[in-house]
Each structure stands twice: as C-alpha cells, then as structure tokens.
Amino acid sequence: MKRNLMKSVPLFKVFVLLFCLLPQLVAAQPGDPVLFDTDTPIDGGVAILVAVGVAYGIKRFRDERKRQRAS
C-alpha cells in the first residue's frame, strides 16, 4: 500500500503544479476597449441553433410515430 502511494505522490504534485501554474502562464492580457468592439452579436447563431433543434425534434417525432404504427 505504501509503495503505491509513493508512486502516485509525484504524479499528484505534477498535476497540482500544472493546474496552479498553467492558468497564470496562459492568461491573456486585456485589450484596449477603445480599439476593439466588445459587443458580440449572437442573433444569427441562436436562430440557427433554434432552427436545428426544431428540425431535430420534428425528425424524432416522425420517427417515433412511424415506429409506433409499425408495431
């Protein structure tokens, strides 16, 4: 039991260091808000996702109805 714990301790230390230090290394610096427009339009993307969801729901409904009629 002690031998398995000793093998996992260095791996645990690596993961702790990785998760503590990595976010500090890859953090982006904030940009100049005057140069960049911070408003992001989400209109088109949401409309496409809703349309795909409705189409998928209709397909599932039709497939289920066909399956019930066949049995």
N, C-alpha and C positions, 0 to 999 in steps of 0.2 A: 504494500500500500504506500509506504513512504517513497519507494522508488518511482512510482507513477506520479506522485505529487511533485517530486523533484524535476521530472521531465516536463511537466506542464507549467511550472513556475516561470521559466524563461519565455515560453510562448505567451503566457499571460502578461508578462512585463512588456513584451513587444507590442501586444495589442493595446495595452494601456497607453504606452508612449505614442503609438500610432494614432489613436483616437484623441489624445490630448494635444499632440503637436501638429498633426496634419491640418486641422482647421485653421490654425494660426498661419501656416505656410501658404495655404491656397486662398485666403480671404482676399477678395477684390477690394481695391480702393474705390471710394465713391467718386463718381464723375462730377463734372461741373453741371449743375442743374440748368444753367442758362443755355449751354450748348446743346443739351440733349432734351428731347421732349419726353417727359415721364409718363404721359397719358398713353395707355395702350388700348386700342380698340379691340373689344372681344365680341363684337356683334356678329361678324361673319362666322367665326369659329363656333360660337354657341349655336347659331342657326343650323350649321352643318351637323353638329353633334345631335341636335334635336331631330333633324330630318332622318339621320341614320338610325337613331333609336326608334322612331316611329316605324320606319320601314322594317326594321328587325322585329318589332312587336307584331306587325301585321303578318310577316312571314311565319313567326312562331304560332300565331293564332290560326292561320290557314293550315299549317302542318298538323296541329293538334286536332283540328276539326276533321281533316282527312283521315287521321289515324282513328278517331272515334267512329267515323262512318264505316271504315273498313272492318272494324271488329264487331 
